[in-house]
Amino acid sequence: MQKTLTRCAAICLGLFLSGAVAAASKPGRQVQDPHYGDVLFYFYQDNFFEAITRLMAAREVGRAKAHTEDGDLLMGGMLLSYGQHEQAAAIFRHLLDTSTKPAVRDRAWFYLARVSYERAALNQAEEALGHIGTSLPERLEAERQILRAQVLMAQSRYDEAAAILKDWKGPPDWAGYARFNLGIALIRAERGDEGLKLLDEVGNAVTNDPEQLALRDRANLALGFAAIQAEQPATAVTALQRVRLEGPYSNKALLGLGWAESALDHDRGALVPWQELQKRELIDPAVQESFLAVPYALARLHANNLAAARYQDAIKTFETETGRLDASIANIRGGKLLSALLAEDSDQNKDKKGAPDQLGAGLHLEKLPNTTESHYLVYLLASRPFQEGLKNYRDLRFLHDNLTQWTTDVAVFSDMLSTQKLAYQQRQPKVTQALQQIDLDAIDHQRGAYSERLRTIEDKQDGAGLANATELRQLASLENINARIAALGNAPEAEGLREQVRLLKGVLLWNLDHDYKLRLWQQKRVQTALDDAVAQAQAQRRAVDDAQQGIPARLAGFAQRVDKQTPRIAELKQKTDTLLSRQQAFLQDLAVHELEQYKARLHQYTVEARFALAQIYDRAAEQETPGGAATAPVPAAVEPAPTQVPGQ
């Protein structure tokens, strides 16, 4: 029973802590850099592969500098989320060495403590927790207390853990977990009355929340078996009857309820939950044990003939089940279990955020695949070691597929570079010929001459210098007329003609002088546009020249990088294949070991059933009358099989 309570505490604290970390690790600062916002976009979708890739790329080119420390915490948390403890610890230590901000240092110490706990370095975890100050956010502070209690319980320091949980303060939705774990810690600290009282409070909680209902069932289950251990069967019956008939703990509760009733000598009452158990899936150890418990109760009720028949049925059922286990073990060795699990996970993720095959994404196995072996392994599949191992296997599969895709992509990149090189070679002669037809130096020299002329006109305020073509022709005509008039000499009509020409020229010059400022402003605008156009043309010419010189070198550099990636990708793919094989073997060994334990338990139950059946036959033979009539059968002296904890 103590082992049961310890395991319940570890599971509850583990789930509580992991869920809290996932919620509290979300960064909450205002985004000051769009590239960091791009990283967070993928992070909040649990697409850690894209988030890590984009964060590394942004840092490579000097972006996201406004979020350097936040980025380090984010990177460390993502690495930690799928088991990269060494890399995550290195990031957190770097933050402790470089940051002077209390908030950053406290968070780094917290995550370093979690890394140490995950690696079972309990002393280091406790030391890191001791360095944390008062700058943690509220949820992280509540989680820190839970982590500290978990470290202490892992060191069997239950009184200290109970003291922390007793003073624990945190979000209301976590309060039930805290009270449950406090109750377990008190029981382990041999303060059973206090612990049972807390479990009773949790077991009587009124709620409609599915998660809280499951916690209430768990508390009642722990309370019931603790009462059985303390030889208080009436208390156990009350607690176990509060467990829902349909739930993850219902089978274990029905089994315990039967034993509690039996301890009260209510054997008919014990048959009710045990017979209900026999209608359920035989894969559950509680259901398996009920096949021995029912004939045991029948024997206590002096129904030995019926008890013997039930023992025979149990033996046949156990032998049939053992054969199915052998077939399931063969399927597991053939890799069918992992394929079915990953296919089911992919199907269930189709309508969820994020791609189901992305690196670091969580598993969403809301229902098991329809295979015999998966139903046998329901408790193993829910355990943290198998879940983490399966997640790592899926991540390796993702990396393998990614590397396979990169093998194709590298060849595509090589073809793209070849195409670009060919296009450059085809266009380069045409570009050179076009550039040779444009004398930018002459154009610039002419632009300079225009600019100098405009400055001279402005200095002299020469309105005639800004005359248009028509006005220039008119001035030239007047000068020509003056020359012809001069040829007339002192002829009487010459003086009148000279006066008319002078008047016309004066009007023309007056108009030019009147429009001088407007025309000068317009010409300056034209000159500025001309300067800009020539400067832009020169810049483009330099860019073309640089491109002509740099494109071959750049293409060669890209080609060299692509060529280097081919053997590197092949090496990484080979390593991934090796790790995939090892991880697959590890998971298959876990599953096979679990089924072998099932077989061993079934074998034990079969032996117990045969022994109990033999006892019934022996007693029946001893009670036969001389006339051949059998007396009323007496109860078989069969002790109940030891209660098994599901998943152990």
Secondary structure, DSSP 4 states (H G I P E B T S, - for coil): -HHHHHHHHHHHHHHHHHHHHHHHTS--SPP--HHHHHHHHHHTTT-HHHHHHHHHHHHHTT--GGGHHHHHHHHHHHHHHTT-HHHHHHHHHHHHHH---HHHHHHHHHHHHHHHHHTT-HHHHHHHHHT--S-S-HHHHHHHHHHHHHHHHHTT-HHHHHHHHHT----HHHHHHHHHHHHHHHHHTT-HHHHHHHHHHHHT-----HHHHHHHHHHHHHHHHHHHHTT-HHHHHHHHTTS-SSSTTHHHHHHHHHHHHHHTT-HHHHHHHHHHHTTS-TTSHHHHHHHHHHHHHHHHTT-HHHHHHHHHHHHHHHHHHHHHHHHHHHHHHTTHHHHHHHHHHHHHTTTSSS-TTSTTPPP--SS--S-HHHHHTHHHHHSHHHHHHHHHHHHHHHHHHHHHHHHHHHHHHHHHHHHHHHHHHHHHHHHHHHHHT--HHHHHHHHHHHHHHHHHHHHHT-GGGG--HHHHHHHHHHHHHHHHHHTTTT-HHHHHHHHHHHHHHHHHHHHHHHTHHHHHHHHHHHHHHHHHHHHHHHHHHHHHHHHHHHHHHHHHHHHHHHHHHHHHHHHHHHHHHHHHHHHHHHHHHHHHHHHHHHHHHHHHHHHHHHHHHHHHHHHHHHTB-TTSPBPPPPPP--PPPPPPPTT-
